[in-house]
Amino acid sequence: MQSNYKYAKTLFDLSLKSNSVSKIKNELKVVAYLYSKVSAFRLVFITKRIDVEKKSNILSNALSKFEPLVVEFILILINNNQTNNLLDIIYRFNNMSNSDSSSKKVEITTANELDNSQLEHIQNAIYSKLGFKPKINKMTDSKLIGGMKLRIGNKVFDNSISYQINQLKKTLHNM
């Protein structure tokens, strides 16, 4: 179901841009619950007796307290006759947000405390290189001497002076 992936990916990208992934995810859980458990709600989606315009009005009113992005997403599914794929699209969106949330946490270890401009520069560099806004956890470790270590998920990028000295020691030792 390539189109389901495209819908989920587009919704995910838009929710990232608006910095509302968790809110969208929670609201989609409510929509999925209503679709699964409330037959009258599901009927609005699947019936052919109600035309697209009336479905749009009914769901816009029913979901008026939700994020506009969620409502617009559902209206697009209705207009494109894709409502039978709603649960699969929500499932795919949840998978994307779950896998993304682990990589958004970044641990930065430096020898000295970072000031706000340095921290902002690092955040912008991570965003431009990796495409997500990091949630940064700052740590200091005087053993690093200089430079920094970044931990993103289960990957560590070590550009500290102590690491470079250790690498140099290994190289000289192996000669």
C-alpha positions as protocol buffer text, in pm:
chain_id: "A"
residue {
  index: 1
  type: MET
  ca { x: 0 y: 0 z: 0 }
}
residue {
  index: 2
  type: GLN
  ca { x: 235 y: 268 z: -129 }
}
residue {
  index: 3
  type: SER
  ca { x: -34 y: 539 z: -113 }
}
residue {
  index: 4
  type: ASN
  ca { x: -90 y: 468 z: 258 }
}
residue {
  index: 5
  type: TYR
  ca { x: 280 y: 526 z: 320 }
}
residue {
  index: 6
  type: LYS
  ca { x: 267 y: 852 z: 122 }
}
residue {
  index: 7
  type: TYR
  ca { x: -30 y: 979 z: 323 }
}
residue {
  index: 8
  type: ALA
  ca { x: 136 y: 886 z: 652 }
}
residue {
  index: 9
  type: LYS
  ca { x: 472 y: 1034 z: 549 }
}
residue {
  index: 10
  type: THR
  ca { x: 316 y: 1359 z: 432 }
}
residue {
  index: 11
  type: LEU
  ca { x: 117 y: 1392 z: 754 }
}
residue {
  index: 12
  type: PHE
  ca { x: 428 y: 1311 z: 957 }
}
residue {
  index: 13
  type: ASP
  ca { x: 641 y: 1568 z: 771 }
}
residue {
  index: 14
  type: LEU
  ca { x: 377 y: 1838 z: 816 }
}
residue {
  index: 15
  type: SER
  ca { x: 343 y: 1758 z: 1186 }
}
residue {
  index: 16
  type: LEU
  ca { x: 722 y: 1781 z: 1222 }
}
residue {
  index: 17
  type: LYS
  ca { x: 722 y: 2122 z: 1055 }
}
residue {
  index: 18
  type: SER
  ca { x: 447 y: 2246 z: 1285 }
}
residue {
  index: 19
  type: ASN
  ca { x: 626 y: 2087 z: 1584 }
}
residue {
  index: 20
  type: SER
  ca { x: 311 y: 1897 z: 1682 }
}
residue {
  index: 21
  type: VAL
  ca { x: 395 y: 1530 z: 1627 }
}
residue {
  index: 22
  type: SER
  ca { x: 291 y: 1416 z: 1974 }
}
residue {
  index: 23
  type: LYS
  ca { x: -35 y: 1612 z: 1967 }
}
residue {
  index: 24
  type: ILE
  ca { x: -122 y: 1483 z: 1618 }
}
residue {
  index: 25
  type: LYS
  ca { x: -32 y: 1130 z: 1729 }
}
residue {
  index: 26
  type: ASN
  ca { x: -263 y: 1153 z: 2032 }
}
residue {
  index: 27
  type: GLU
  ca { x: -549 y: 1290 z: 1827 }
}
residue {
  index: 28
  type: LEU
  ca { x: -505 y: 1019 z: 1565 }
}
residue {
  index: 29
  type: LYS
  ca { x: -526 y: 762 z: 1846 }
}
residue {
  index: 30
  type: VAL
  ca { x: -865 y: 909 z: 1937 }
}
residue {
  index: 31
  type: VAL
  ca { x: -977 y: 897 z: 1573 }
}
residue {
  index: 32
  type: ALA
  ca { x: -862 y: 533 z: 1545 }
}
residue {
  index: 33
  type: TYR
  ca { x: -1044 y: 446 z: 1867 }
}
residue {
  index: 34
  type: LEU
  ca { x: -1365 y: 612 z: 1749 }
}
residue {
  index: 35
  type: TYR
  ca { x: -1337 y: 446 z: 1409 }
}
residue {
  index: 36
  type: SER
  ca { x: -1283 y: 104 z: 1567 }
}
residue {
  index: 37
  type: LYS
  ca { x: -1528 y: 120 z: 1857 }
}
residue {
  index: 38
  type: VAL
  ca { x: -1807 y: 363 z: 1761 }
}
residue {
  index: 39
  type: SER
  ca { x: -2012 y: 226 z: 1475 }
}
residue {
  index: 40
  type: ALA
  ca { x: -2189 y: 557 z: 1402 }
}
residue {
  index: 41
  type: PHE
  ca { x: -1852 y: 731 z: 1360 }
}
residue {
  index: 42
  type: ARG
  ca { x: -1721 y: 456 z: 1132 }
}
residue {
  index: 43
  type: LEU
  ca { x: -2045 y: 460 z: 932 }
}
residue {
  index: 44
  type: VAL
  ca { x: -1987 y: 824 z: 835 }
}
residue {
  index: 45
  type: PHE
  ca { x: -1659 y: 718 z: 676 }
}
residue {
  index: 46
  type: ILE
  ca { x: -1772 y: 408 z: 491 }
}
residue {
  index: 47
  type: THR
  ca { x: -2130 y: 473 z: 381 }
}
residue {
  index: 48
  type: LYS
  ca { x: -2204 y: 561 z: 21 }
}
residue {
  index: 49
  type: ARG
  ca { x: -2541 y: 713 z: 117 }
}
residue {
  index: 50
  type: ILE
  ca { x: -2382 y: 1032 z: 247 }
}
residue {
  index: 51
  type: ASP
  ca { x: -2213 y: 1244 z: -18 }
}
residue {
  index: 52
  type: VAL
  ca { x: -1858 y: 1370 z: 24 }
}
residue {
  index: 53
  type: GLU
  ca { x: -1961 y: 1725 z: 112 }
}
residue {
  index: 54
  type: LYS
  ca { x: -2193 y: 1611 z: 393 }
}
residue {
  index: 55
  type: LYS
  ca { x: -1929 y: 1371 z: 526 }
}
residue {
  index: 56
  type: SER
  ca { x: -1681 y: 1656 z: 531 }
}
residue {
  index: 57
  type: ASN
  ca { x: -1922 y: 1880 z: 721 }
}
residue {
  index: 58
  type: ILE
  ca { x: -2014 y: 1610 z: 973 }
}
residue {
  index: 59
  type: LEU
  ca { x: -1653 y: 1521 z: 1047 }
}
residue {
  index: 60
  type: SER
  ca { x: -1537 y: 1883 z: 1055 }
}
residue {
  index: 61
  type: ASN
  ca { x: -1798 y: 1954 z: 1321 }
}
residue {
  index: 62
  type: ALA
  ca { x: -1729 y: 1634 z: 1514 }
}
residue {
  index: 63
  type: LEU
  ca { x: -1355 y: 1699 z: 1518 }
}
residue {
  index: 64
  type: SER
  ca { x: -1368 y: 2077 z: 1559 }
}
residue {
  index: 65
  type: LYS
  ca { x: -1154 y: 2066 z: 1877 }
}
residue {
  index: 66
  type: PHE
  ca { x: -878 y: 1871 z: 1699 }
}
residue {
  index: 67
  type: GLU
  ca { x: -571 y: 2016 z: 1533 }
}
residue {
  index: 68
  type: PRO
  ca { x: -658 y: 2161 z: 1190 }
}
residue {
  index: 69
  type: LEU
  ca { x: -395 y: 1931 z: 1038 }
}
residue {
  index: 70
  type: VAL
  ca { x: -582 y: 1621 z: 1161 }
}
residue {
  index: 71
  type: VAL
  ca { x: -915 y: 1749 z: 1033 }
}
residue {
  index: 72
  type: GLU
  ca { x: -766 y: 1847 z: 697 }
}
residue {
  index: 73
  type: PHE
  ca { x: -598 y: 1507 z: 669 }
}
residue {
  index: 74
  type: ILE
  ca { x: -929 y: 1326 z: 724 }
}
residue {
  index: 75
  type: LEU
  ca { x: -1105 y: 1552 z: 474 }
}
residue {
  index: 76
  type: ILE
  ca { x: -838 y: 1472 z: 215 }
}
residue {
  index: 77
  type: LEU
  ca { x: -890 y: 1100 z: 275 }
}
residue {
  index: 78
  type: ILE
  ca { x: -1265 y: 1148 z: 226 }
}
residue {
  index: 79
  type: ASN
  ca { x: -1220 y: 1350 z: -93 }
}
residue {
  index: 80
  type: ASN
  ca { x: -977 y: 1093 z: -234 }
}
residue {
  index: 81
  type: ASN
  ca { x: -1198 y: 800 z: -131 }
}
residue {
  index: 82
  type: GLN
  ca { x: -923 y: 656 z: 91 }
}
residue {
  index: 83
  type: THR
  ca { x: -1113 y: 629 z: 420 }
}
residue {
  index: 84
  type: ASN
  ca { x: -1099 y: 250 z: 415 }
}
residue {
  index: 85
  type: ASN
  ca { x: -722 y: 288 z: 467 }
}
residue {
  index: 86
  type: LEU
  ca { x: -753 y: 519 z: 769 }
}
residue {
  index: 87
  type: LEU
  ca { x: -635 y: 271 z: 1034 }
}
residue {
  index: 88
  type: ASP
  ca { x: -338 y: 156 z: 827 }
}
residue {
  index: 89
  type: ILE
  ca { x: -231 y: 516 z: 764 }
}
residue {
  index: 90
  type: ILE
  ca { x: -259 y: 597 z: 1136 }
}
residue {
  index: 91
  type: TYR
  ca { x: -58 y: 283 z: 1216 }
}
residue {
  index: 92
  type: ARG
  ca { x: 215 y: 390 z: 973 }
}
residue {
  index: 93
  type: PHE
  ca { x: 217 y: 744 z: 1115 }
}
residue {
  index: 94
  type: ASN
  ca { x: 260 y: 603 z: 1466 }
}
residue {
  index: 95
  type: ASN
  ca { x: 552 y: 388 z: 1351 }
}
residue {
  index: 96
  type: MET
  ca { x: 718 y: 690 z: 1194 }
}
residue {
  index: 97
  type: SER
  ca { x: 672 y: 901 z: 1505 }
}
residue {
  index: 98
  type: ASN
  ca { x: 796 y: 620 z: 1733 }
}
residue {
  index: 99
  type: SER
  ca { x: 1112 y: 566 z: 1530 }
}
residue {
  index: 100
  type: ASP
  ca { x: 1170 y: 939 z: 1502 }
}
residue {
  index: 101
  type: SER
  ca { x: 1126 y: 1014 z: 1871 }
}
residue {
  index: 102
  type: SER
  ca { x: 1428 y: 804 z: 1970 }
}
residue {
  index: 103
  type: SER
  ca { x: 1653 y: 988 z: 1727 }
}
residue {
  index: 104
  type: LYS
  ca { x: 1537 y: 1332 z: 1840 }
}
residue {
  index: 105
  type: LYS
  ca { x: 1713 y: 1300 z: 2174 }
}
residue {
  index: 106
  type: VAL
  ca { x: 2073 y: 1409 z: 2150 }
}
residue {
  index: 107
  type: GLU
  ca { x: 2325 y: 1391 z: 2431 }
}
residue {
  index: 108
  type: ILE
  ca { x: 2613 y: 1637 z: 2400 }
}
residue {
  index: 109
  type: THR
  ca { x: 2916 y: 1593 z: 2622 }
}
residue {
  index: 110
  type: THR
  ca { x: 3178 y: 1869 z: 2624 }
}
residue {
  index: 111
  type: ALA
  ca { x: 3478 y: 1957 z: 2839 }
}
residue {
  index: 112
  type: ASN
  ca { x: 3328 y: 2296 z: 2929 }
}
residue {
  index: 113
  type: GLU
  ca { x: 2972 y: 2426 z: 2961 }
}
residue {
  index: 114
  type: LEU
  ca { x: 2820 y: 2542 z: 2630 }
}
residue {
  index: 115
  type: ASP
  ca { x: 2672 y: 2890 z: 2603 }
}
residue {
  index: 116
  type: ASN
  ca { x: 2340 y: 2951 z: 2426 }
}
residue {
  index: 117
  type: SER
  ca { x: 2494 y: 3060 z: 2095 }
}
residue {
  index: 118
  type: GLN
  ca { x: 2711 y: 2747 z: 2076 }
}
residue {
  index: 119
  type: LEU
  ca { x: 2413 y: 2529 z: 2164 }
}
residue {
  index: 120
  type: GLU
  ca { x: 2198 y: 2697 z: 1899 }
}
residue {
  index: 121
  type: HIS
  ca { x: 2476 y: 2652 z: 1641 }
}
residue {
  index: 122
  type: ILE
  ca { x: 2495 y: 2279 z: 1721 }
}
residue {
  index: 123
  type: GLN
  ca { x: 2115 y: 2244 z: 1702 }
}
residue {
  index: 124
  type: ASN
  ca { x: 2110 y: 2413 z: 1362 }
}
residue {
  index: 125
  type: ALA
  ca { x: 2393 y: 2192 z: 1236 }
}
residue {
  index: 126
  type: ILE
  ca { x: 2210 y: 1877 z: 1349 }
}
residue {
  index: 127
  type: TYR
  ca { x: 1889 y: 1999 z: 1189 }
}
residue {
  index: 128
  type: SER
  ca { x: 2059 y: 2082 z: 857 }
}
residue {
  index: 129
  type: LYS
  ca { x: 2256 y: 1754 z: 843 }
}
residue {
  index: 130
  type: LEU
  ca { x: 2004 y: 1507 z: 987 }
}
residue {
  index: 131
  type: GLY
  ca { x: 1669 y: 1677 z: 927 }
}
residue {
  index: 132
  type: PHE
  ca { x: 1523 y: 1686 z: 1278 }
}
residue {
  index: 133
  type: LYS
  ca { x: 1515 y: 1928 z: 1568 }
}
residue {
  index: 134
  type: PRO
  ca { x: 1708 y: 1768 z: 1853 }
}
residue {
  index: 135
  type: LYS
  ca { x: 1611 y: 1763 z: 2219 }
}
residue {
  index: 136
  type: ILE
  ca { x: 1950 y: 1825 z: 2371 }
}
residue {
  index: 137
  type: ASN
  ca { x: 2076 y: 1690 z: 2701 }
}
residue {
  index: 138
  type: LYS
  ca { x: 2399 y: 1875 z: 2792 }
}
residue {
  index: 139
  type: MET
  ca { x: 2672 y: 1712 z: 2996 }
}
residue {
  index: 140
  type: THR
  ca { x: 3026 y: 1813 z: 3087 }
}
residue {
  index: 141
  type: ASP
  ca { x: 3326 y: 1586 z: 3130 }
}
residue {
  index: 142
  type: SER
  ca { x: 3665 y: 1746 z: 3192 }
}
residue {
  index: 143
  type: LYS
  ca { x: 3838 y: 1424 z: 3073 }
}
residue {
  index: 144
  type: LEU
  ca { x: 3749 y: 1516 z: 2714 }
}
residue {
  index: 145
  type: ILE
  ca { x: 4004 y: 1803 z: 2724 }
}
residue {
  index: 146
  type: GLY
  ca { x: 3825 y: 1970 z: 2431 }
}
residue {
  index: 147
  type: GLY
  ca { x: 3586 y: 1899 z: 2146 }
}
residue {
  index: 148
  type: MET
  ca { x: 3263 y: 1709 z: 2202 }
}
residue {
  index: 149
  type: LYS
  ca { x: 3085 y: 1377 z: 2194 }
}
residue {
  index: 150
  type: LEU
  ca { x: 2736 y: 1345 z: 2045 }
}
residue {
  index: 151
  type: ARG
  ca { x: 2506 y: 1053 z: 2119 }
}
residue {
  index: 152
  type: ILE
  ca { x: 2207 y: 1024 z: 1887 }
}
residue {
  index: 153
  type: GLY
  ca { x: 2001 y: 717 z: 1963 }
}
residue {
  index: 154
  type: ASN
  ca { x: 2254 y: 435 z: 1985 }
}
residue {
  index: 155
  type: LYS
  ca { x: 2522 y: 608 z: 1774 }
}
residue {
  index: 156
  type: VAL
  ca { x: 2813 y: 800 z: 1926 }
}
residue {
  index: 157
  type: PHE
  ca { x: 3013 y: 1061 z: 1736 }
}
residue {
  index: 158
  type: ASP
  ca { x: 3330 y: 1130 z: 1931 }
}
residue {
  index: 159
  type: ASN
  ca { x: 3529 y: 1433 z: 1822 }
}
residue {
  index: 160
  type: SER
  ca { x: 3695 y: 1498 z: 2156 }
}
residue {
  index: 161
  type: ILE
  ca { x: 4062 y: 1572 z: 2204 }
}
residue {
  index: 162
  type: SER
  ca { x: 4098 y: 1274 z: 2440 }
}
residue {
  index: 163
  type: TYR
  ca { x: 3960 y: 1040 z: 2171 }
}
residue {
  index: 164
  type: GLN
  ca { x: 4199 y: 1182 z: 1914 }
}
residue {
  index: 165
  type: ILE
  ca { x: 4493 y: 1140 z: 2154 }
}
residue {
  index: 166
  type: ASN
  ca { x: 4391 y: 778 z: 2220 }
}
residue {
  index: 167
  type: GLN
  ca { x: 4369 y: 711 z: 1846 }
}
residue {
  index: 168
  type: LEU
  ca { x: 4714 y: 862 z: 1800 }
}
residue {
  index: 169
  type: LYS
  ca { x: 4850 y: 642 z: 2082 }
}
residue {
  index: 170
  type: LYS
  ca { x: 4705 y: 331 z: 1914 }
}
residue {
  index: 171
  type: THR
  ca { x: 4856 y: 428 z: 1581 }
}
residue {
  index: 172
  type: LEU
  ca { x: 5199 y: 492 z: 1733 }
}
residue {
  index: 173
  type: HIS
  ca { x: 5179 y: 173 z: 1937 }
}
residue {
  index: 174
  type: ASN
  ca { x: 5107 y: -36 z: 1626 }
}
residue {
  index: 175
  type: MET
  ca { x: 5412 y: 100 z: 1438 }
}
